[in-house]
Amino acid sequence: MEGKFKFAYWAAHGIAQSSRYLLEYIGAEYEDFQYFDDETWGKDKESLGLDFPNLPYVIDGERKLTESSAIIQYIPIRFNQPQLLGGDEWDQIQVKQIFGVLLDVRPELISLGWAKPEEYEKTKAKVITKITPKFQYLEKFLGQKEYFMGYVTFVDFVVLSIWDYLRTIDPKTAELYPGLGGIYSRLISNERIKKYRQSERFPKFLVPDLPVVL
């Protein structure tokens, strides 16, 4: 797939799935390169010419980019979908504000994938307690809108990724936020995303050993 936009990450959702969803939503032509072991990534890490070697990374011709927060904002620019960053300057600032809140939530949920089995329920309770105020604020901001800004932006795909986690680890909590859950339901009903989720390219694990519940 020489010359195509290359997106690389582990063969799991992790912090990269929101970007994969966004790429699918806009119908981008890209290579979804998935690493299955540390050895392969170790060989590539220092040989690809990345300024800040890390996963995920993007190689787009001469452009090379890492850091998930930068990549998901580069995608709308690269594929000529600037409205996904926000329709005007004020919306763009609000989108960044929402993104910051979601970035407080996402690592907490991801961390549960690595919790020791004997400590899982206790750890989960702490995580849910910690992130509940964030969900409440997000739900209030969303109000009756279908998406945070009233139209689709990249942060809605971060919610989609987060809801994959929340529905898997604590579906009862997910049900408490019908507005956020509505974002999830609408996006997974998108034909491109629906087709992607049913394909072999779709990672079946949130993190290793934690299969996603579809």
Helices and strands as residue ranges (DSSP letters): E 5-10, H 17-25, E 30-35, H 38-45, E 57-60, E 63-66, H 68-78, G 82-85, H 89-111, G 112-114, G 117-119, H 120-142, H 154-169, H 171-174, H 178-188, H 191-197, E 205-207, E 210-211
